[in-house]
Amino acid sequence: MQAEPRWLEDQEREAWISLAQLMFLLPSALDAQLLRDNNITLFDYMVLSGLSMSEGRTLRMSELARTLASSLSRLSNVVKRLETRGLLRREPDPCNGRYTVAILTDDGWDLVVKAAPGHVEAVRRYVIDGLTDEQIKALRQVACHVTARIQAGEPACTEEPRPI
């Protein structure tokens, strides 16, 4: 006999619905701003931004995928499109040719520098400016906790946030 589902209590259901709405609305709003102002998506921006903050503006594709919580195949498709636009290039990893690195080009750097102020303003407008310091800390803790559970085996966030 199948066990009865553990239905959500009213407060749990309301929290879940609020989170689900956030998961759909926020990326769409950030995509719209970045597409309008810079002709890139949020995911494109996160790729370029991640490379811009890496030593030598270079990362292994596998590390970039991990940092973005993305599949390697999704990242490869996006990187291919960004490479076609001249915003980055791919090369074999000089330390181990079995890996591929993504390298931010000067045009990619210029675009991420141009896009960053508008993106940060949108993040502030939609998320940060409406929260207290305690709420921001709680948001980070909840996001890290849920992310760690999904990634099963990944450590929860440390005191120092990862770049991006």
C-alpha positions in Angstrom: 0.0 0.0 0.0 1.3 3.4 -1.0 1.9 5.9 1.9 -0.3 9.0 2.0 1.6 12.1 0.6 3.0 14.5 3.2 0.7 17.4 2.2 1.9 20.9 2.8 0.4 22.8 5.7 -1.1 26.2 4.9 2.0 28.1 5.9 4.3 25.7 4.0 2.1 25.8 0.9 2.1 29.7 0.9 5.9 29.7 1.3 6.2 27.2 -1.6 3.9 29.2 -3.9 5.7 32.4 -3.1 9.0 30.8 -3.9 7.7 29.2 -7.1 6.4 32.7 -8.3 9.8 34.1 -7.5 11.6 31.4 -9.5 9.5 32.3 -12.5 9.2 36.1 -12.2 12.7 37.1 -11.2 14.7 35.4 -14.0 12.2 36.8 -16.6 12.5 40.3 -15.2 16.3 40.1 -15.2 16.3 38.6 -18.7 14.1 41.4 -20.0 16.4 44.1 -18.6 19.5 42.5 -20.0 18.0 41.7 -23.4 16.6 45.3 -23.7 19.8 47.0 -22.7 22.6 44.6 -23.9 21.1 41.9 -26.1 22.1 39.1 -23.7 20.1 36.8 -21.4 20.7 36.5 -17.7 22.4 33.1 -18.3 24.7 34.8 -20.9 25.5 37.5 -18.4 26.3 35.0 -15.7 28.7 33.2 -18.0 30.5 36.4 -19.0 30.5 37.7 -15.4 31.9 34.4 -14.1 34.7 34.6 -16.6 35.3 38.3 -15.9 35.9 37.5 -12.2 38.2 34.5 -12.8 42.0 34.6 -12.9 43.1 35.4 -16.4 39.4 35.6 -17.4 39.6 31.9 -18.0 37.7 28.9 -16.5 37.4 25.2 -17.3 34.0 24.6 -18.8 33.3 22.0 -16.1 34.1 24.5 -13.4 32.0 27.2 -15.0 29.1 24.8 -15.3 29.4 23.9 -11.6 29.6 27.6 -10.6 26.4 28.3 -12.6 24.6 25.2 -11.4 24.2 24.3 -15.1 24.6 21.2 -17.2 27.7 21.1 -19.3 25.5 20.6 -22.4 23.4 23.7 -21.7 26.6 25.7 -21.0 28.2 24.4 -24.2 25.3 25.6 -26.3 25.4 29.1 -24.7 29.1 29.3 -25.0 28.9 28.3 -28.7 26.5 31.2 -29.3 28.7 33.7 -27.3 31.8 32.4 -29.1 30.0 33.1 -32.5 29.5 36.7 -31.3 33.2 37.0 -30.4 32.5 37.4 -26.7 34.6 34.4 -25.6 36.6 31.6 -27.1 37.3 28.0 -26.2 40.6 26.3 -26.1 42.1 23.1 -24.8 43.2 23.5 -21.2 47.0 24.0 -21.3 47.3 22.0 -18.0 45.3 19.0 -19.3 44.2 18.8 -22.9 41.3 16.6 -22.0 39.5 19.6 -20.6 38.3 22.8 -22.4 38.6 26.3 -21.1 36.5 29.3 -21.9 38.3 32.6 -22.2 36.6 36.0 -22.1 37.6 38.1 -25.1 38.1 41.9 -24.9 34.7 42.3 -26.6 33.2 40.1 -23.9 34.9 42.1 -21.2 33.6 45.3 -22.7 30.1 43.9 -22.8 30.0 42.6 -19.2 31.4 46.0 -18.0 28.7 47.8 -20.0 25.9 45.4 -18.8 26.9 45.3 -15.1 25.6 48.6 -13.9 22.1 48.0 -15.3 22.0 44.5 -14.1 23.1 45.4 -10.6 20.4 48.2 -10.5 17.8 45.6 -11.5 19.0 43.2 -8.8 18.8 46.1 -6.3 15.4 47.2 -7.5 13.8 43.7 -7.5 15.6 42.1 -4.6 18.1 43.8 -2.4 16.8 47.3 -1.7 13.5 46.0 -0.3 15.2 43.8 2.3 16.8 44.4 5.7 20.3 43.1 6.4 18.7 40.3 8.4 16.4 39.3 5.5 19.4 39.4 3.1 21.3 37.1 5.4 18.2 34.8 5.7 17.7 34.8 2.0 21.3 33.7 1.4 21.0 31.0 4.1 17.8 29.6 2.6 19.1 29.7 -0.9 22.3 27.9 0.1 20.5 25.3 2.1 18.0 24.5 -0.7 20.8 24.5 -3.3 22.9 22.1 -1.2 19.9 19.7 -0.8 19.3 19.7 -4.6 22.9 19.1 -5.4 23.1 16.4 -2.8 26.6 16.1 -1.5 27.6 19.7 -2.3 28.5 21.5 0.8 26.2 24.3 2.0 27.5 27.8 1.5 30.4 28.9 3.6 30.7 32.3 5.2 32.3 33.6 2.0 30.0 33.7 -1.0 31.2 32.4 -4.4 31.6 35.0 -7.1 28.9 35.6 -9.7 
